[in-house]
Amino acid sequence: DGMVALDSVHHGEDEANMQRFVEVWSAEGVLLYRSPTLEGGTLGGPPRSSAEGNSQRSPSTVRLANGTRVRMATSIHTVDGRRVLLRVAHSEQGLWQELEEFGSVLLVALPLALVLAGLGGFALARKALAPIDAMAHQAERISAERLNERLPIENPEDELGHLARAFNATLARLESIKPRAWMADLFYSRISF
């Protein structure tokens, strides 16, 4: 009778759950087949022009009348010597639902990850700067009367260790000069009497 019937073979649960839509139109604009999953809807109605399906356009995303997003491809085929327009589509609703869920997770997880990264960075910076803080406190305690005190050296091989060694060497030189200066002050004070 000139109508088209399609057989469907499913290859697993994902394949069975995927919504597929098919429309077949004759060149004269007569509907030959519409898949029941369209529930009376259409993938575009009768051919809009004789060029529809002839071009090598890639599949496109369109919305059905009920709002369902589908990925649709259109092509011209010959069946028993008759040209037919074939429109095949599958639902993208599952994909869009997953993208929306992913976006929701990102809205919650991204700020949380940024806060955790900030707190971790703060803790790491405090731990890394703790030796400098200890050196600064020790340096504040050193005075002319306490030149025998030295800065702590946690790791003599790194830059802070090198700085502490240089500072301690400076303190050692100052300490060795101090007694001579004290003796010179004593000497000069005796001469003035």
Phi, psi and chi 1 to 4 in degrees:
 res  aa     phi    psi   chi1   chi2   chi3   chi4
   1 ASP       -    7.7   62.3   -4.4      -      -
   2 GLY    83.6    3.0      -      -      -      -
   3 MET   -90.2  161.7  -60.5  -56.9  -75.1      -
   4 VAL  -113.7  140.2  176.4      -      -      -
   5 ALA  -126.4  140.5      -      -      -      -
   6 LEU  -114.7  138.5  -62.1  177.8      -      -
   7 ASP   -99.1  141.4  -71.5  -27.9      -      -
   8 SER  -118.7  129.2  176.4      -      -      -
   9 VAL  -117.9  122.6  178.1      -      -      -
  10 HIS   -99.0  140.5  -61.2  -66.6      -      -
  11 HIS  -118.0   53.7  -60.8  -70.1      -      -
  12 GLY   120.1  172.7      -      -      -      -
  13 GLU   -65.5  -42.3 -171.0  174.9  -44.6      -
  14 ASP   -62.1  -41.6  -71.0  -20.8      -      -
  15 GLU   -64.4  -39.5 -174.9   80.1   15.7      -
  16 ALA   -69.5  -33.5      -      -      -      -
  17 ASN   -81.5  -13.2  -70.3  -25.8      -      -
  18 MET   -75.6  125.6 -177.8  179.8  -79.0      -
  19 GLN   -80.7  122.3  -87.1 -168.0  -60.2      -
  20 ARG  -117.7  145.7  -65.6  176.4 -173.2 -109.9
  21 PHE  -130.7  140.6  -50.5  100.5      -      -
  22 VAL  -139.5  138.5  177.4      -      -      -
  23 GLU  -133.6  135.9 -100.1 -173.7   -1.1      -
  24 VAL  -125.9  126.4 -178.5      -      -      -
  25 TRP  -122.7  143.7  -67.9   85.9      -      -
  26 SER   -77.5  165.8   70.8      -      -      -
  27 ALA   -62.8  -24.4      -      -      -      -
  28 GLU   -84.9   -3.2  -63.4   80.1   31.9      -
  29 GLY    93.3   19.0      -      -      -      -
  30 VAL   -94.7  131.6  175.5      -      -      -
  31 LEU   -73.7  119.7  177.8   64.5      -      -
  32 LEU   -96.1  -33.0  -59.1  174.8      -      -
  33 TYR  -158.0  141.8  175.9   80.9      -      -
  34 ARG  -140.5  127.3  179.2  175.2  -71.9  148.5
  35 SER   -66.2  142.6   58.7      -      -      -
  36 PRO   -60.9  -24.3  -13.1   19.7      -      -
  37 THR   -64.4  -17.1   52.4      -      -      -
  38 LEU   -75.1  -15.7  -79.7  168.0      -      -
  39 GLU    48.9   49.7  -61.0  172.0   -7.2      -
  40 GLY    83.3   -8.0      -      -      -      -
  41 GLY   -77.1 -173.2      -      -      -      -
  42 THR  -141.6  156.0  179.8      -      -      -
  43 LEU   -94.9    8.5  -72.2  177.0      -      -
  44 GLY   147.9   -2.8      -      -      -      -
  45 GLY    74.0 -165.1      -      -      -      -
  46 PRO   -58.5  155.8  -18.9   28.1      -      -
  47 PRO   -53.0  132.8  -21.0   29.2      -      -
  48 ARG   -78.5  -28.4  -68.4 -179.8  -78.1  -81.3
  49 SER  -155.6  166.2   69.2      -      -      -
  50 SER   -71.2  -16.5   59.7      -      -      -
  51 ALA   -86.1  -14.5      -      -      -      -
  52 GLU   -60.7  129.2 -175.5 -179.0    2.4      -
  53 GLY    90.7  -16.9      -      -      -      -
  54 ASN   -80.3  -32.3  -74.2  -26.3      -      -
  55 SER   -76.0  158.6   63.4      -      -      -
  56 GLN   -93.0   45.7  -66.9  -65.4  -33.1      -
  57 ARG   -68.1  144.5  -73.3 -174.2   -9.9  165.4
  58 SER   -75.9  161.0   59.9      -      -      -
  59 PRO   -57.4  152.3  -23.4   32.0      -      -
  60 SER  -130.8  160.1   58.7      -      -      -
  61 THR   -94.8  128.9  -62.0      -      -      -
  62 VAL  -133.7  163.6  -64.8      -      -      -
  63 ARG  -107.2  135.6  -78.3 -171.3 -176.1  -98.6
  64 LEU   -77.6  170.9  -60.6  179.4      -      -
  65 ALA   -59.7  -30.8      -      -      -      -
  66 ASN   -84.3    3.0   64.5    5.6      -      -
  67 GLY    94.4   -4.6      -      -      -      -
  68 THR   -68.7  131.2  -57.6      -      -      -
  69 ARG   -85.3  130.8  -69.0 -180.0 -174.9  145.0
  70 VAL  -132.4  153.7  -63.8      -      -      -
  71 ARG  -100.4  120.2 -170.9   77.4  170.3  162.7
  72 MET  -124.4  139.9 -177.2  173.4   69.7      -
  73 ALA  -124.4  144.2      -      -      -      -
  74 THR  -126.2  138.4  -55.3      -      -      -
  75 SER  -153.5  160.8   64.5      -      -      -
  76 ILE  -100.7  132.6  -60.5  -73.6      -      -
  77 HIS  -131.3  163.0  -68.8  -81.6      -      -
  78 THR  -113.3  123.3  -56.8      -      -      -
  79 VAL  -123.0  116.7  177.7      -      -      -
  80 ASP    51.8   42.7  -71.3  -26.5      -      -
  81 GLY    79.0    2.2      -      -      -      -
  82 ARG  -109.3  136.8  -66.8  175.4   54.7 -170.6
  83 ARG   -80.5  133.8  -71.2  173.9   48.3  104.9
  84 VAL  -131.9  150.0  -65.5      -      -      -
  85 LEU   -97.7  123.5  173.9   70.9      -      -
  86 LEU  -112.0  123.6  175.9   64.4      -      -
  87 ARG  -116.4  123.6  -68.6 -172.5 -173.0  122.0
  88 VAL  -123.5  135.9  179.4      -      -      -
  89 ALA  -145.9  156.6      -      -      -      -
  90 HIS  -136.2  151.3   66.9   86.3      -      -
  91 SER   -69.5  139.7  174.4      -      -      -
  92 GLU  -105.4    7.2  -69.3 -176.2  -26.9      -
  93 GLN   -58.9  -41.3  -72.5  -55.9  106.9      -
  94 GLY   -61.0  -43.7      -      -      -      -
  95 LEU   -62.6  -45.8  173.1   66.6      -      -
  96 TRP   -65.6  -35.8  -75.8  102.9      -      -
  97 GLN   -64.9  -42.8 -177.4  178.1   -6.9      -
  98 GLU   -63.7  -40.4  -73.4 -179.1   25.0      -
  99 LEU   -63.8  -39.8  -74.3  174.2      -      -
 100 GLU   -66.2  -40.5  -71.7  169.4    3.3      -
 101 GLU   -64.4  -41.7  -70.8  172.5    3.8      -
 102 PHE   -62.6  -42.3 -178.9   68.8      -      -
 103 GLY   -62.7  -40.4      -      -      -      -
 104 SER   -63.9  -42.8  -60.9      -      -      -
 105 VAL   -63.0  -41.1  167.4      -      -      -
 106 LEU   -63.4  -38.0  -80.6 -178.9      -      -
 107 LEU   -62.7  -31.0  -76.7  175.2      -      -
 108 VAL   -89.3  -45.8  171.8      -      -      -
 109 ALA   -74.0  -37.0      -      -      -      -
 110 LEU   -63.7  -49.7 -171.4   60.0      -      -
 111 PRO   -61.8  -38.8  -22.5   31.3      -      -
 112 LEU   -62.9  -43.1 -177.8   62.4      -      -
 113 ALA   -64.2  -38.6      -      -      -      -
 114 LEU   -65.6  -40.7  -72.1  174.3      -      -
 115 VAL   -64.8  -46.3  166.8      -      -      -
 116 LEU   -62.0  -41.5  -71.4  175.6      -      -
 117 ALA   -64.6  -40.0      -      -      -      -
 118 GLY   -63.8  -45.2      -      -      -      -
 119 LEU   -65.0  -40.8  -69.6  174.6      -      -
 120 GLY   -64.2  -41.6      -      -      -      -
 121 GLY   -64.7  -39.5      -      -      -      -
 122 PHE   -63.6  -46.1  178.1   74.4      -      -
 123 ALA   -63.5  -41.5      -      -      -      -
 124 LEU   -65.3  -40.9 -174.2   62.7      -      -
 125 ALA   -65.6  -40.9      -      -      -      -
 126 ARG   -62.9  -40.9  -74.9 -168.4   50.7   90.8
 127 LYS   -67.0  -40.2 -177.4  171.7  174.2   68.2
 128 ALA   -69.4  -32.0      -      -      -      -
 129 LEU   -92.7   -3.5  -64.6  175.8      -      -
 130 ALA   -58.3  -42.6      -      -      -      -
 131 PRO   -61.5  -35.8  -22.2   30.9      -      -
 132 ILE   -65.9  -41.6  -64.5  174.2      -      -
 133 ASP   -62.2  -43.3 -167.9   41.1      -      -
 134 ALA   -62.9  -41.3      -      -      -      -
 135 MET   -64.2  -40.8  -72.3  172.9   61.0      -
 136 ALA   -64.2  -43.9      -      -      -      -
 137 HIS   -63.8  -41.8  -74.0  -57.3      -      -
 138 GLN   -65.9  -40.9 -178.1   64.7   22.5      -
 139 ALA   -64.2  -34.3      -      -      -      -
 140 GLU   -66.3  -29.2  -72.2  172.3   -8.9      -
 141 ARG   -79.3  -20.2  -68.3 -177.9   31.1 -147.5
 142 ILE   -76.9  130.0  -62.5  172.9      -      -
 143 SER  -134.6 -176.6   64.3      -      -      -
 144 ALA   -63.7  -30.5      -      -      -      -
 145 GLU   -81.2  -14.9  -66.9   79.0   29.1      -
 146 ARG  -122.8   43.1  -60.3  170.3   77.1  178.1
 147 LEU   -71.0  -10.3  -73.7  174.8      -      -
 148 ASN   -78.3  -12.8   62.2  -27.1      -      -
 149 GLU   -77.9  150.7  -67.5 -169.4   24.8      -
 150 ARG  -130.7  159.6  -60.1  -68.1 -177.5  -98.8
 151 LEU   -75.7  144.5  -64.8 -178.9      -      -
 152 PRO   -72.0  141.2   25.4  -31.9      -      -
 153 ILE  -119.0  106.7  -59.3  174.0      -      -
 154 GLU   -79.4  -43.9  -70.1 -174.2   22.2      -
 155 ASN  -136.0  103.3 -176.9   -0.8      -      -
 156 PRO   -69.2   -9.2   17.8  -24.1      -      -
 157 GLU   -90.3  -18.0  -57.5  -57.6  -39.1      -
 158 ASP   -92.4 -178.4   67.4    3.1      -      -
 159 GLU   -64.8  -39.6  -70.4   80.6    6.0      -
 160 LEU   -67.1  -37.7  -69.7  178.4      -      -
 161 GLY   -62.7  -40.7      -      -      -      -
 162 HIS   -63.8  -42.9 -179.6   70.3      -      -
 163 LEU   -63.6  -43.9  176.7   63.9      -      -
 164 ALA   -64.6  -40.5      -      -      -      -
 165 ARG   -61.4  -43.8  -78.0 -165.1  -34.9  -95.3
 166 ALA   -64.3  -42.0      -      -      -      -
 167 PHE   -66.4  -42.6 -167.9   78.1      -      -
 168 ASN   -64.1  -37.6  -72.1  -17.9      -      -
 169 ALA   -64.9  -38.4      -      -      -      -
 170 THR   -63.7  -43.8  -58.1      -      -      -
 171 LEU   -61.7  -39.7  -71.1  174.5      -      -
 172 ALA   -63.2  -41.1      -      -      -      -
 173 ARG   -65.3  -41.9  -73.3 -168.1  -59.7  -86.8
 174 LEU   -64.6  -39.0  -70.8  173.4      -      -
 175 GLU   -65.4  -37.8 -174.4  179.4   20.0      -
 176 SER   -71.5  -24.6   68.6      -      -      -
 177 ILE   -82.0  -31.1  -66.8  172.3      -      -
 178 LYS   -56.8  -49.3 -177.6 -178.2  174.8 -165.8
 179 PRO   -60.5  -38.8  -24.0   32.8      -      -
 180 ARG   -63.8  -40.0  -75.8 -171.2 -112.6  153.1
 181 ALA   -65.8  -37.5      -      -      -      -
 182 TRP   -65.6  -41.2  177.2   79.2      -      -
 183 MET   -68.5  -37.6  -71.8  175.8   21.2      -
 184 ALA   -65.3  -40.4      -      -      -      -
 185 ASP   -61.6  -41.7  -73.8  -17.5      -      -
 186 LEU   -65.1  -42.4 -177.9   63.0      -      -
 187 PHE   -61.6  -49.4  177.4   73.4      -      -
 188 TYR   -66.8  -32.0  -70.1  120.8      -      -
 189 SER   -70.8  -29.9   66.1      -      -      -
 190 ARG   -75.0  -34.5  -74.5 -168.7  179.5  173.9
 191 ILE   -68.3  -34.0  -66.3  178.1      -      -
 192 SER   -73.4  -15.7   63.1      -      -      -
 193 PHE   -76.0      -  -78.3  110.0      -      -
